[in-house]
Amino acid sequence: MGTITAQILVGASHRYPDGITPSHYLFLSEKENDRPAWILVSQNISGSLPHELPSPGESITWVPTQDHMLEDAFLLIALHVIGDRELTQMAGTFCREILSPRVVLYDCVHDDQRRLLYERCRKISKWPKIILSVFKGSSVQNPFPVFRQYPMNFEVCLSGDIPKHT
């Protein structure tokens, strides 16, 4: 495992202003001269989301594409946390292993198929709240244009050393 360079909290907006009641966490693990990986774990301490994938104590690991790392994380969330039925069926026709515990995304799904999956993700109306923290050295850069394409409540926390593009 490399160093964690980004983290995503997934869950429900808290009843008090701001904040989150997390149900799942994604960690972006990166190592020099190695492929990055999104690691999804379930920590549904609040019971705020009914979809329980992965099971507590298990994880799902995706090796994302370099150019669409954040959208790959959203695809992972849509399939394993939200459990969108239409997206799951579409993804399954492109790659039988897409719901496996370990997926190398660019080996599993072709570019044009992945674009169709992103388009379907953007149409999901019931996104959980997302909080992205980006640390120094992360491959996730300038996340705001990607977030603006999705109908979700989100917050972004950036390291002080990362340029803040809006």
Secondary structure as UniProt FT lines:
FT   STRAND          3..13
FT   STRAND          20..30
FT   TURN            32..33
FT   STRAND          37..42
FT   TURN            56..57
FT   STRAND          59..63
FT   TURN            67..68
FT   HELIX           69..77
FT   HELIX           78..82
FT   HELIX           85..94
FT   HELIX           96..99
FT   STRAND          102..104
FT   HELIX           105..108
FT   HELIX           111..123
FT   STRAND          129..134
FT   TURN            136..137
FT   HELIX           144..147
FT   TURN            148..149
FT   STRAND          154..158
FT   TURN            160..161
//
